[in-house]
C-alpha cells in the first residue's frame, strides 16, 4: 500500500482536525439546545442516541435553509425526535378513534351562514390576537389532545367577542370527561363542542388545570362551568377557503390540518407552503388571515396566508403560530387540508 506523499500530510491532518472541530461544535450546540429546552436524558447512551438524531436533523435544517423556500426551519424543541416519533407523540386528531359518518365532504353550495361575513364586506386582513380574543399559546405536551386545545381556543375566542371577557378554559376537562373521545389518544373538535353543550359549559383552566395526561373525570368540577355555548356549525361548504375566510373574519375557527411532515415538525418561521397532504391529523385554530405582497411561496397563493395558532408552546414556529399559505391554486381543501373540516362554536 502506497504511503501518502509528505506534501499531502498537512492537508490530511487539516481535514481530520476540521472533522473533529465540527463534531465538537455540534456537540456544544446540542448541549446548549438541551439547556434551552430543559431536556435531560436517562443515561449517556440515550443522550448519544438523541445527539445523533439532533445532528442529522440540524444538517437537514441547514441544507433546507440554504435554499429559497419561502420559510425557514429551526432546531426547535422537536429537533431530537425522528419524524416517526414526532408523529406518534404530537398528532391527536382522530388517530385512535373511529371516523364519524357525519364528517364534512366537499360540496358545491357556497353561502354565508348567519354570523359570518359576506364576500362584499370581507376585510382584507383579520387578526384576533390584536382584538384581544386569543389567550397566550398553550402547550399540549406529549399528549395528543390537540382536538381539545383547538375547540377550547375557538370557545375562548367567541366568548370574548360576545361577552367582552377573555377567559382561559380547561382542556383537561375535555381530556378526562369527554367519553366519546380518547383523551390523549385523539378526538374531534366537534365532539368537544358537543360535550360542552351537553355539560352546559366548561370550567376555567385554573379550576381544572392541564396535566398533559389522561386522568379520571373530576365530576365535582363539572358544575363549575364558566363559559357555555349554544351550539356549533361546520363551515359551509367545506373545501372552500372563501367560506373559511368568511367564518374567520367573524371569530376564531377550529380546523384540522396535516402537520406530520418533517418541515412542519421543525418549522421556524415564514409562510409555510408545504409539503403536506389533506390527510388531516392535527387540530389547530385559525385566528385570522393576511397578505404579504413581498412573499410568494408559489402555487398561485401569492403572499396570502392564514394565521394559525398551534398548541406546542411558544418555542415552536413564530412564538407558537404558523402562517400557512392561503388560496393555493388547484387545492380545493386548502394547504394541508385546512379548509376540509372547519367548525366554530355559536353563542
JONOR-V999158 format. One record per helix or strand. SS is the DSSP state (H for helix, E for strand). FROM is the first residue (numbers start at 1). TO is the last residue. If there is no record, write none. Layout:
SS:FROM:TO
SS:FROM:TO
This chain:
H:6:37
H:44:65
E:71:73
H:83:90
E:93:93
H:119:121
E:126:127
E:139:139
H:146:163
E:169:169
H:172:177
H:183:185
E:187:187
H:189:198
E:202:202
E:204:204
H:219:221
E:227:227
E:231:234
H:241:248
E:253:257
H:262:265
E:267:272
E:282:291
E:304:309
E:312:312
E:318:318
E:321:325
H:335:337
E:343:346
